[in-house]
């Protein structure tokens, strides 16, 4: 289990459809989405803890280090990693470090189809249809994305993505339910909004035999600002 895998699961998402009229994206939300990044603010080192399927993994990330050395395995399944664990982990980093950034879901939303779900004056939530970003994306049409705005700080505090109907992302795989919830901290003083937690749930089957059911939680802690030289 790796954070790379965790981010890949973000592509299998949406929120159950409710009734309501679709309207263009409001100006306050559009302004808040401009600086928004799915992976949080740049320039911070952190600890990432992944738990799910009876397994766990703790890693650290330091963007000030050289490529392929930024991620370090600290613990696996409650114990210090073995030399073999570390070797396999480091081999995976060559692909992880050169891969594109995590998908930014704001680039997939249909801004002409914005539905207000809730508004208490402090926080408001809007839901969107998703657009495919490339010809191989067969999942977007089965998804919805919901953004929660914290008005006093103009911050995206939560993103929810979930399927609203069963779909087949690839040949032989059937997804009956998928949901991802991404939570961010609110900015405070010199500290910007930062990624706090990602929870994922997938239900489905592969080739009608193998269960695809998965529950995963990724938490982020020990944030430290990186001093640029």
PASEBA-1860 file (N, C-alpha, C; in nm, 3 decimals):
! residues 229
1> XXXXXXXX> 0.085/-0.119/0.000/0.000/0.000/0.000/0.088/0.123/0.000 ~ 0.059/0.219/-0.085/0.143/0.339/-0.096/0.055/0.461/-0.115 ~ 0.116/0.580/-0.091/0.039/0.703/-0.112/0.009/0.721/-0.259 ~ 0.097/0.668/-0.348/0.069/0.675/-0.491/-0.061/0.605/-0.523 ~ -0.078/0.487/-0.461/-0.202/0.413/-0.482/-0.320/0.491/-0.427 ~ -0.299/0.553/-0.309/-0.406/0.631/-0.248/-0.454/0.740/-0.341 ~ -0.358/0.815/-0.403/-0.397/0.924/-0.493/-0.464/0.869/-0.618 ~ -0.421/0.751/-0.664/-0.486/0.694/-0.783/-0.633/0.668/-0.757
9> XXXXXXXX> -0.667/0.630/-0.631/-0.806/0.603/-0.599/-0.892/0.727/-0.607 ~ -0.831/0.845/-0.606/-0.908/0.969/-0.617/-0.977/0.981/-0.751 ~ -0.936/0.900/-0.848/-0.995/0.907/-0.980/-1.126/0.831/-0.987 ~ -1.161/0.758/-0.879/-1.281/0.676/-0.881/-1.382/0.736/-0.783 ~ -1.451/0.846/-0.820/-1.520/0.926/-0.721/-1.658/0.976/-0.762 ~ -1.731/1.046/-0.657/-1.852/1.126/-0.681/-1.942/1.130/-0.560 ~ -2.055/1.200/-0.568/-2.146/1.216/-0.454/-2.288/1.185/-0.500 ~ -2.369/1.113/-0.419/-2.504/1.076/-0.462/-2.584/1.196/-0.508
17> XXXXXXXX> -2.658/1.180/-0.616/-2.732/1.291/-0.676/-2.857/1.325/-0.597 ~ -2.876/1.452/-0.568/-2.996/1.503/-0.503/-3.065/1.598/-0.600 ~ -3.190/1.629/-0.571/-3.261/1.721/-0.658/-3.211/1.863/-0.638 ~ -3.231/1.948/-0.739/-3.189/2.087/-0.726/-3.157/2.145/-0.860 ~ -3.165/2.278/-0.867/-3.141/2.345/-0.995/-2.993/2.374/-1.013 ~ -2.943/2.353/-1.134/-2.804/2.381/-1.167/-2.791/2.526/-1.210 ~ -2.688/2.595/-1.157/-2.662/2.734/-1.192/-2.513/2.752/-1.215 ~ -2.471/2.862/-1.277/-2.327/2.887/-1.295/-2.257/2.899/-1.161
25> XXXXXXXX> -2.127/2.873/-1.158/-2.049/2.878/-1.035/-2.050/3.019/-0.977 ~ -2.076/3.034/-0.846/-2.078/3.167/-0.785/-1.938/3.227/-0.779 ~ -1.931/3.359/-0.778/-1.802/3.429/-0.782/-1.715/3.395/-0.662 ~ -1.774/3.384/-0.541/-1.695/3.359/-0.421/-1.628/3.221/-0.427 ~ -1.695/3.123/-0.480/-1.637/2.990/-0.492/-1.531/2.988/-0.602 ~ -1.560/3.053/-0.712/-1.465/3.058/-0.823/-1.334/3.121/-0.779 ~ -1.342/3.226/-0.696/-1.222/3.294/-0.646/-1.144/3.203/-0.552 ~ -1.214/3.127/-0.467/-1.148/3.037/-0.373/-1.081/2.920/-0.443
33> XXXXXXXX> -1.134/2.880/-0.558/-1.078/2.767/-0.631/-0.951/2.802/-0.707 ~ -0.928/2.930/-0.733/-0.810/2.969/-0.812/-0.679/2.919/-0.753 ~ -0.653/2.939/-0.622/-0.527/2.891/-0.566/-0.534/2.747/-0.514 ~ -0.652/2.684/-0.521/-0.671/2.553/-0.460/-0.589/2.445/-0.529 ~ -0.522/2.362/-0.449/-0.447/2.245/-0.498/-0.494/2.124/-0.419 ~ -0.526/2.015/-0.489/-0.575/1.895/-0.421/-0.478/1.844/-0.316 ~ -0.347/1.856/-0.343/-0.247/1.805/-0.250/-0.207/1.905/-0.144 ~ -0.273/2.020/-0.138/-0.244/2.119/-0.035/-0.137/2.218/-0.077
41> XXXXXXXX> -0.101/2.306/0.016/-0.004/2.412/-0.012/0.137/2.358/-0.032 ~ 0.213/2.424/-0.116/0.350/2.385/-0.142/0.444/2.433/-0.030 ~ 0.563/2.370/-0.027/0.669/2.419/0.060/0.666/2.371/0.203 ~ 0.603/2.254/0.227/0.595/2.201/0.363/0.638/2.055/0.366 ~ 0.719/2.021/0.466/0.752/1.881/0.494/0.643/1.826/0.586 ~ 0.619/1.695/0.581/0.512/1.638/0.663/0.532/1.487/0.681 ~ 0.453/1.433/0.771/0.446/1.288/0.792/0.314/1.238/0.737 ~ 0.319/1.130/0.662/0.198/1.072/0.602/0.178/0.932/0.658
49> XXXXXXXX> 0.059/0.907/0.713/0.025/0.776/0.769/-0.092/0.717/0.692 ~ -0.074/0.597/0.638/-0.176/0.531/0.558/-0.220/0.404/0.630 ~ -0.351/0.387/0.646/-0.405/0.268/0.712/-0.523/0.213/0.631 ~ -0.527/0.080/0.620/-0.636/0.017/0.549/-0.604/-0.127/0.516 ~ -0.708/-0.210/0.504/-0.691/-0.350/0.468/-0.602/-0.424/0.568 ~ -0.606/-0.382/0.696/-0.526/-0.448/0.798/-0.379/-0.414/0.792 ~ -0.341/-0.312/0.713/-0.201/-0.274/0.699/-0.184/-0.126/0.732 ~ -0.060/-0.088/0.759/-0.032/0.052/0.785/0.107/0.088/0.737
57> XXXXXXXX> 0.127/0.215/0.710/0.258/0.262/0.664/0.275/0.408/0.703 ~ 0.392/0.441/0.755/0.425/0.578/0.790/0.545/0.623/0.708 ~ 0.530/0.740/0.644/0.636/0.795/0.559/0.655/0.941/0.594 ~ 0.770/0.994/0.559/0.791/1.139/0.569/0.824/1.192/0.430 ~ 0.787/1.318/0.410/0.815/1.385/0.283/0.882/1.518/0.312 ~ 0.993/1.544/0.242/1.066/1.670/0.258/1.101/1.723/0.120 ~ 1.029/1.826/0.072/1.052/1.878/-0.062/1.187/1.946/-0.079 ~ 1.259/1.972/0.032/1.390/2.037/0.022/1.500/1.939/-0.018
65> XXXXXXXX> 1.472/1.808/-0.008/1.572/1.708/-0.042/1.575/1.682/-0.192 ~ 1.680/1.613/-0.235/1.694/1.581/-0.376/1.587/1.482/-0.419 ~ 1.556/1.486/-0.550/1.458/1.393/-0.605/1.499/1.250/-0.574 ~ 1.400/1.164/-0.547/1.417/1.024/-0.509/1.459/1.009/-0.363 ~ 1.484/1.119/-0.292/1.519/1.112/-0.150/1.416/1.186/-0.065 ~ 1.313/1.239/-0.129/1.216/1.320/-0.057/1.122/1.237/0.030 ~ 1.093/1.116/-0.015/1.007/1.026/0.063/1.093/0.925/0.137 ~ 1.064/0.904/0.267/1.139/0.809/0.349/1.041/0.721/0.425
73> XXXXXXXX> 1.060/0.590/0.417/0.975/0.494/0.488/1.020/0.487/0.634 ~ 0.928/0.513/0.726/0.959/0.515/0.869/0.910/0.389/0.940 ~ 0.790/0.344/0.903/0.730/0.230/0.973/0.636/0.157/0.880 ~ 0.632/0.026/0.892/0.539/-0.055/0.814/0.472/-0.158/0.905 ~ 0.341/-0.156/0.907/0.262/-0.250/0.988/0.307/-0.250/1.134 ~ 0.333/-0.130/1.188/0.364/-0.118/1.329/0.505/-0.152/1.370 ~ 0.594/-0.171/1.273/0.733/-0.206/1.306/0.827/-0.128/1.214 ~ 0.953/-0.125/1.255/1.054/-0.062/1.171/1.068/-0.141/1.042
81> XXXXXXXX> 1.087/-0.076/0.929/1.099/-0.149/0.802/1.225/-0.234/0.798 ~ 1.215/-0.350/0.735/1.331/-0.436/0.714/1.413/-0.380/0.598 ~ 1.538/-0.424/0.581/1.615/-0.380/0.465/1.544/-0.410/0.333 ~ 1.473/-0.523/0.329/1.400/-0.558/0.207/1.283/-0.461/0.184 ~ 1.213/-0.424/0.293/1.105/-0.326/0.283/1.158/-0.195/0.226 ~ 1.270/-0.149/0.281/1.327/-0.021/0.238/1.373/-0.026/0.094 ~ 1.431/-0.139/0.053/1.477/-0.151/-0.086/1.360/-0.145/-0.182 ~ 1.252/-0.220/-0.153/1.134/-0.218/-0.241/1.071/-0.079/-0.243
89> XXXXXXXX> 1.065/-0.017/-0.127/1.008/0.116/-0.116/1.087/0.216/-0.200 ~ 1.219/0.213/-0.187/1.303/0.308/-0.261/1.294/0.285/-0.412 ~ 1.279/0.160/-0.453/1.264/0.131/-0.595/1.136/0.193/-0.650 ~ 1.031/0.194/-0.568/0.905/0.253/-0.612/0.913/0.404/-0.624 ~ 1.005/0.465/-0.551/1.015/0.611/-0.552/1.059/0.667/-0.687 ~ 1.128/0.586/-0.767/1.170/0.635/-0.899/1.049/0.665/-0.985 ~ 0.943/0.586/-0.970/0.820/0.613/-1.044/0.736/0.719/-0.975 ~ 0.735/0.713/-0.845/0.655/0.808/-0.768/0.707/0.950/-0.783
97> XXXXXXXX> 0.836/0.970/-0.781/0.892/1.105/-0.785/0.882/1.169/-0.923 ~ 0.882/1.085/-1.028/0.878/1.141/-1.163/0.736/1.148/-1.218 ~ 0.640/1.095/-1.141/0.502/1.097/-1.188/0.446/1.239/-1.178 ~ 0.342/1.270/-1.257/0.280/1.402/-1.249/0.220/1.424/-1.110 ~ 0.191/1.550/-1.076/0.128/1.580/-0.949/-0.007/1.512/-0.941 ~ -0.055/1.497/-0.817/-0.187/1.437/-0.799/-0.291/1.516/-0.877 ~ -0.394/1.446/-0.929/-0.494/1.515/-1.009/-0.564/1.624/-0.929 ~ -0.582/1.740/-0.989/-0.650/1.851/-0.923/-0.794/1.851/-0.971
105> XXXXXXXX> -0.883/1.806/-0.884/-1.021/1.782/-0.926/-1.090/1.909/-0.974 ~ -1.043/2.026/-0.932/-1.109/2.149/-0.977/-1.101/2.164/-1.128 ~ -1.002/2.103/-1.192/-0.987/2.112/-1.336/-1.088/2.024/-1.410 ~ -1.159/1.939/-1.338/-1.256/1.848/-1.400/-1.400/1.892/-1.384 ~ -1.425/1.993/-1.303/-1.565/2.028/-1.276/-1.626/2.103/-1.394 ~ -1.755/2.083/-1.412/-1.833/2.156/-1.512/-1.889/2.280/-1.443 ~ -1.828/2.396/-1.464/-1.866/2.518/-1.394/-2.004/2.569/-1.432 ~ -2.061/2.517/-1.539/-2.195/2.560/-1.579/-2.304/2.479/-1.508
113> XXXXXXXX> -2.263/2.378/-1.431/-2.360/2.290/-1.365/-2.328/2.286/-1.216 ~ -2.356/2.396/-1.148/-2.324/2.413/-1.006/-2.453/2.408/-0.925 ~ -2.459/2.320/-0.826/-2.580/2.304/-0.744/-2.548/2.333/-0.598 ~ -2.616/2.429/-0.538/-2.598/2.461/-0.397/-2.667/2.354/-0.313 ~ -2.589/2.292/-0.222/-2.644/2.187/-0.137/-2.678/2.237/0.002 ~ -2.593/2.326/0.057/-2.618/2.377/0.192/-2.550/2.512/0.209 ~ -2.600/2.592/0.303/-2.542/2.723/0.329/-2.591/2.772/0.464 ~ -2.498/2.781/0.563/-2.536/2.830/0.695/-2.480/2.970/0.722
121> XXXXXXXX> -2.429/3.034/0.617/-2.372/3.166/0.631/-2.222/3.165/0.653 ~ -2.172/3.061/0.719/-2.027/3.046/0.742/-1.967/2.950/0.640 ~ -2.035/2.841/0.619/-1.991/2.740/0.523/-2.101/2.714/0.421 ~ -2.059/2.694/0.297/-2.154/2.661/0.191/-2.094/2.550/0.106 ~ -2.179/2.460/0.058/-2.133/2.347/-0.023/-2.204/2.347/-0.158 ~ -2.126/2.327/-0.264/-2.179/2.319/-0.400/-2.135/2.189/-0.465 ~ -2.220/2.133/-0.548/-2.188/2.008/-0.617/-2.181/2.032/-0.768 ~ -2.091/1.957/-0.833/-2.068/1.971/-0.977/-2.065/1.835/-1.047
129> XXXXXXXX> -2.100/1.837/-1.172/-2.069/1.725/-1.259/-1.919/1.731/-1.291 ~ -1.863/1.616/-1.328/-1.722/1.611/-1.365/-1.708/1.586/-1.514 ~ -1.605/1.645/-1.573/-1.574/1.625/-1.714/-1.451/1.536/-1.727 ~ -1.449/1.452/-1.829/-1.332/1.369/-1.855/-1.216/1.458/-1.900 ~ -1.097/1.431/-1.847/-0.980/1.511/-1.884/-0.906/1.453/-2.003 ~ -0.934/1.328/-2.037/-0.874/1.268/-2.155/-0.966/1.158/-2.207 ~ -0.933/1.106/-2.324/-1.022/1.009/-2.390/-1.028/0.876/-2.318 ~ -0.931/0.848/-2.228/-0.928/0.722/-2.156/-1.005/0.728/-2.024
137> XXXXXXXX> -1.056/0.846/-1.989/-1.129/0.864/-1.864/-1.274/0.820/-1.884 ~ -1.305/0.700/-1.836/-1.441/0.647/-1.851/-1.522/0.658/-1.723 ~ -1.467/0.725/-1.620/-1.532/0.731/-1.490/-1.601/0.864/-1.461 ~ -1.551/0.973/-1.519/-1.599/1.106/-1.482/-1.750/1.122/-1.498 ~ -1.809/1.065/-1.601/-1.952/1.084/-1.625/-2.039/1.018/-1.518 ~ -1.980/0.935/-1.434/-2.053/0.867/-1.328/-2.027/0.930/-1.192 ~ -1.966/1.050/-1.191/-1.921/1.109/-1.066/-1.979/1.248/-1.042 ~ -1.974/1.289/-0.917/-2.005/1.425/-0.877/-1.899/1.469/-0.776
145> XXXXXXXX> -1.868/1.598/-0.776/-1.772/1.654/-0.681/-1.839/1.764/-0.602 ~ -1.819/1.765/-0.471/-1.875/1.866/-0.384/-1.763/1.941/-0.312 ~ -1.768/2.074/-0.318/-1.669/2.159/-0.252/-1.737/2.236/-0.139 ~ -1.674/2.235/-0.022/-1.724/2.312/0.091/-1.633/2.432/0.113 ~ -1.693/2.552/0.108/-1.619/2.677/0.124/-1.637/2.732/0.264 ~ -1.526/2.767/0.328/-1.530/2.840/0.455/-1.521/2.988/0.421 ~ -1.633/3.056/0.433/-1.643/3.193/0.383/-1.547/3.292/0.452 ~ -1.533/3.290/0.587/-1.447/3.390/0.652/-1.303/3.390/0.603
153> XXXXXXXX> -1.253/3.274/0.560/-1.113/3.266/0.513/-1.103/3.241/0.363 ~ -1.218/3.230/0.295/-1.220/3.199/0.152/-1.136/3.075/0.121 ~ -1.156/2.970/0.202/-1.078/2.847/0.193/-1.166/2.728/0.157 ~ -1.119/2.644/0.067/-1.185/2.516/0.041/-1.148/2.424/0.156 ~ -1.246/2.392/0.239/-1.222/2.314/0.361/-1.241/2.164/0.341 ~ -1.326/2.128/0.246/-1.351/1.985/0.221/-1.390/1.964/0.075 ~ -1.344/1.851/0.020/-1.385/1.807/-0.113/-1.439/1.665/-0.098 ~ -1.557/1.642/-0.148/-1.615/1.508/-0.147/-1.640/1.465/-0.291
161> XXXXXXXX> -1.600/1.342/-0.322/-1.621/1.288/-0.455/-1.679/1.148/-0.440 ~ -1.785/1.118/-0.517/-1.848/0.988/-0.501/-1.928/0.948/-0.624 ~ -1.940/0.820/-0.643/-2.017/0.769/-0.756/-2.165/0.780/-0.726 ~ -2.245/0.810/-0.826/-2.390/0.815/-0.808/-2.460/0.702/-0.881 ~ -2.381/0.615/-0.948/-2.436/0.498/-1.015/-2.321/0.400/-1.039 ~ -2.352/0.270/-1.053/-2.246/0.173/-1.082/-2.180/0.204/-1.217 ~ -2.052/0.170/-1.229/-1.983/0.193/-1.356/-1.865/0.097/-1.369 ~ -1.811/0.089/-1.490/-1.698/0.001/-1.520/-1.581/0.086/-1.568
169> XXXXXXXX> -1.484/0.116/-1.480/-1.371/0.201/-1.520/-1.279/0.135/-1.621 ~ -1.265/0.002/-1.611/-1.184/-0.074/-1.705/-1.252/-0.207/-1.731 ~ -1.210/-0.276/-1.835/-1.267/-0.405/-1.870/-1.251/-0.504/-1.755 ~ -1.361/-0.566/-1.717/-1.357/-0.668/-1.614/-1.375/-0.616/-1.473 ~ -1.382/-0.484/-1.454/-1.397/-0.428/-1.321/-1.530/-0.354/-1.311 ~ -1.606/-0.382/-1.206/-1.734/-0.316/-1.183/-1.732/-0.248/-1.047 ~ -1.756/-0.117/-1.044/-1.760/-0.041/-0.920/-1.906/-0.009/-0.888 ~ -1.951/-0.052/-0.772/-2.088/-0.025/-0.731/-2.099/0.099/-0.641
177> XXXXXXXX> -1.992/0.132/-0.571/-1.994/0.248/-0.482/-1.852/0.294/-0.458 ~ -1.827/0.424/-0.469/-1.695/0.480/-0.442/-1.711/0.620/-0.387 ~ -1.636/0.649/-0.282/-1.643/0.782/-0.222/-1.509/0.819/-0.160 ~ -1.468/0.942/-0.183/-1.346/0.997/-0.124/-1.379/1.130/-0.059 ~ -1.330/1.150/0.062/-1.348/1.275/0.134/-1.210/1.330/0.168 ~ -1.184/1.455/0.128/-1.054/1.518/0.150/-1.076/1.641/0.238 ~ -1.008/1.645/0.353/-1.023/1.756/0.446/-0.895/1.839/0.453 ~ -0.914/1.971/0.465/-0.803/2.066/0.472/-0.816/2.153/0.596
185> XXXXXXXX> -0.703/2.194/0.652/-0.706/2.286/0.766/-0.737/2.427/0.718 ~ -0.784/2.510/0.809/-0.806/2.650/0.777/-0.676/2.727/0.799 ~ -0.649/2.829/0.720/-0.526/2.908/0.739/-0.531/2.980/0.873 ~ -0.413/2.996/0.933/-0.403/3.065/1.062/-0.268/3.134/1.071 ~ -0.267/3.263/1.082/-0.142/3.339/1.087/-0.063/3.319/0.958 ~ 0.062/3.277/0.971/0.147/3.252/0.854/0.129/3.110/0.800 ~ 0.045/3.032/0.863/0.026/2.892/0.822/-0.090/2.884/0.722 ~ -0.064/2.837/0.600/-0.171/2.830/0.500/-0.260/2.708/0.521
193> XXXXXXXX> -0.360/2.693/0.436/-0.441/2.572/0.438/-0.354/2.452/0.399 ~ -0.369/2.341/0.473/-0.286/2.223/0.450/-0.374/2.098/0.449 ~ -0.333/2.000/0.370/-0.405/1.874/0.362/-0.399/1.803/0.497 ~ -0.514/1.758/0.548/-0.521/1.694/0.679/-0.553/1.545/0.672 ~ -0.651/1.509/0.590/-0.693/1.368/0.588/-0.766/1.335/0.459 ~ -0.743/1.213/0.412/-0.815/1.160/0.296/-0.873/1.025/0.336 ~ -1.003/1.007/0.321/-1.065/0.877/0.346/-1.128/0.828/0.217 ~ -1.112/0.700/0.190/-1.162/0.642/0.065/-1.237/0.514/0.090
201> XXXXXXXX> -1.345/0.495/0.016/-1.423/0.373/0.023/-1.455/0.328/-0.119 ~ -1.428/0.202/-0.149/-1.461/0.147/-0.280/-1.530/0.013/-0.260 ~ -1.636/-0.010/-0.334/-1.706/-0.138/-0.334/-1.721/-0.182/-0.480 ~ -1.685/-0.305/-0.507/-1.696/-0.354/-0.644/-1.636/-0.492/-0.659 ~ -1.629/-0.536/-0.785/-1.574/-0.669/-0.812/-1.495/-0.665/-0.941 ~ -1.401/-0.759/-0.952/-1.323/-0.776/-1.073/-1.354/-0.913/-1.132 ~ -1.392/-0.912/-1.259/-1.426/-1.035/-1.330/-1.532/-1.117/-1.256 ~ -1.623/-1.046/-1.185/-1.737/-1.106/-1.114/-1.696/-1.202/-1.004
209> XXXXXXXX> -1.568/-1.210/-0.972/-1.521/-1.307/-0.873/-1.449/-1.239/-0.757 ~ -1.345/-1.162/-0.790/-1.260/-1.102/-0.688/-1.321/-0.974/-0.634 ~ -1.331/-0.964/-0.502/-1.384/-0.843/-0.440/-1.284/-0.729/-0.454 ~ -1.338/-0.609/-0.484/-1.257/-0.489/-0.492/-1.281/-0.398/-0.372 ~ -1.350/-0.449/-0.270/-1.385/-0.367/-0.155/-1.259/-0.320/-0.082 ~ -1.251/-0.190/-0.060/-1.136/-0.131/0.007/-1.180/-0.009/0.089 ~ -1.119/0.005/0.207/-1.135/0.124/0.290/-0.996/0.171/0.327 ~ -0.969/0.297/0.303/-0.834/0.350/0.323/-0.842/0.488/0.388
217> XXXXXXXX> -0.752/0.513/0.481/-0.743/0.645/0.543/-0.598/0.691/0.540 ~ -0.576/0.815/0.493/-0.443/0.874/0.490/-0.448/1.003/0.570 ~ -0.361/1.015/0.670/-0.357/1.135/0.752/-0.221/1.203/0.739 ~ -0.221/1.334/0.758/-0.100/1.416/0.740/-0.075/1.495/0.868 ~ 0.050/1.491/0.916/0.083/1.555/1.043/0.227/1.607/1.041 ~ 0.268/1.668/1.152/0.405/1.717/1.169/0.449/1.809/1.055 ~ 0.361/1.899/1.016/0.397/1.993/0.908/0.507/2.087/0.954 ~ 0.607/2.103/0.868/0.720/2.194/0.895/0.748/2.277/0.770
225> XXXXX> 0.751/2.410/0.782/0.780/2.491/0.663/0.923/2.471/0.616 ~ 0.941/2.471/0.486/1.073/2.453/0.427/1.134/2.589/0.400 ~ 1.254/2.612/0.451/1.324/2.737/0.428/1.405/2.728/0.300 ~ 1.368/2.809/0.203/1.436/2.809/0.076/1.570/2.883/0.086 ~ 1.674/2.826/0.029/1.807/2.890/0.032/1.817/2.998/-0.074
END
